[in-house]
Amino acid sequence: MTSRDLTFVLGGARSGKSAHAERLAGDSALPVTYIATARVTDDAEFSARIAHHRERRPAHWGLVEADRELADAIARHDAPGQCLLIDCLTLWLANLLCPADGAAPSLADYHTQAAALETALAGARGKLIVVSNEIGLGVVPLGAATRLYVDELGRLNQRIAALSSTATLLVAGLPLALKSTGRA
């Protein structure tokens, strides 16, 4: 069995998941590379959210922007004695299922990207902290596109949780341990 140090941090919007993941990365005492999956847009409110995340991170952390090619970013920056903080799978999936050019999503491309992500995470040699939203606690959404997104994020979260050695759910800023097996 592959020994890996993969922490999965889940929560709803404004649950404190990113701040919790950042604390875990800082507490690791390892060099940290933050892999941001947000696609920068002209949306002023979303740009303010990105700025808030940037201001909260230590200046000495590395930054990689990977709005689509997440597995490649992990492969390029993963190394023993390094910590990669990936924030977040939710935006990465949105980038794949809701292309910036308004084109129809390619499910084949998404499934290829998701399989590559799983492979990269499973083979990682350093410490990984992966953040994602838990959005499947509500009603079944109206609209086929929204249902597809919720379904695919739920499936992706399940696959990443299965790979993880630790999984934590954040609710109102409070961490709830879901899985703690040491190392997978």
Residue pairs with C-beta under 8 A, 6 or more apart in sequence:
1 184
2 122
2 123
2 184
3 183
3 184
4 121
4 122
4 124
4 128
4 163
4 165
4 183
4 184
5 126
5 127
5 128
5 165
5 183
6 121
6 124
6 128
6 130
6 160
6 163
6 164
6 165
6 166
6 184
7 21
7 24
7 127
7 128
7 129
7 130
7 164
7 165
7 166
7 167
7 168
8 130
8 132
8 157
8 160
8 161
8 163
8 164
8 166
8 167
8 168
8 179
9 17
9 20
9 21
9 24
9 129
9 130
9 131
9 132
9 167
9 168
9 170
10 17
10 131
10 132
10 133
10 134
10 157
10 161
10 167
10 168
10 169
10 170
10 178
11 17
11 20
11 133
11 134
11 169
11 170
11 171
12 133
12 134
12 135
12 137
12 170
12 171
13 133
15 170
15 171
15 172
15 173
16 170
16 172
16 173
16 174
17 88
17 131
17 132
17 133
17 170
18 53
18 87
18 88
18 131
19 56
19 173
20 168
20 170
20 173
20 175
21 85
21 87
21 129
21 131
22 56
22 57
22 85
24 129
25 32
25 34
25 61
25 83
25 85
25 129
26 32
26 58
28 83
28 127
30 81
30 82
30 83
30 126
30 127
31 62
31 81
31 82
31 83
32 58
32 61
32 62
32 82
32 83
32 84
32 85
33 61
33 62
33 63
33 64
33 77
33 82
33 83
33 84
33 85
34 57
34 61
34 62
34 63
34 64
34 85
34 87
35 64
35 65
35 66
35 70
35 73
35 74
35 77
35 84
35 85
35 86
35 87
36 50
36 53
36 63
36 64
36 65
36 66
36 87
37 66
37 67
37 70
37 86
37 87
37 88
37 89
37 91
37 92
37 95
38 46
38 49
38 50
38 65
38 67
38 91
39 67
39 91
39 95
39 100
40 47
40 50
40 65
41 47
41 100
53 87
57 63
61 85
62 77
64 73
64 76
64 77
66 72
66 73
66 92
67 91
67 92
67 95
68 92
68 95
68 96
68 113
69 113
70 86
70 92
70 113
70 117
70 120
71 113
71 116
71 117
71 119
71 120
72 116
74 84
74 86
74 117
74 120
74 121
74 124
74 128
75 120
77 84
78 84
78 120
78 124
78 125
78 126
78 128
79 125
79 126
80 125
80 126
81 126
82 126
82 127
83 126
83 127
83 128
83 129
84 124
84 126
84 127
84 128
84 129
85 129
85 131
86 128
86 129
86 130
86 131
87 131
88 130
88 131
88 132
88 133
89 130
89 131
89 132
89 133
89 153
89 156
89 157
89 160
90 132
90 133
90 135
90 153
93 110
93 149
93 152
93 153
93 156
94 149
96 105
96 109
96 110
96 113
97 105
97 110
97 145
97 148
97 149
97 152
98 105
98 145
98 149
99 105
105 148
110 152
114 156
114 159
118 159
118 160
118 163
121 128
121 130
121 160
121 163
122 163
130 160
130 164
132 153
132 156
132 157
132 160
133 153
134 157
134 169
135 150
135 153
135 154
136 150
136 153
136 154
136 157
140 147
140 150
141 147
141 150
161 167
161 178
161 179
163 184
164 179
164 184
165 179
165 180
165 181
165 182
165 183
165 184
166 177
166 179
166 180
166 181
167 177
167 178
167 179
167 180
168 175
168 176
168 177
168 178
169 175
169 176
169 178
170 176
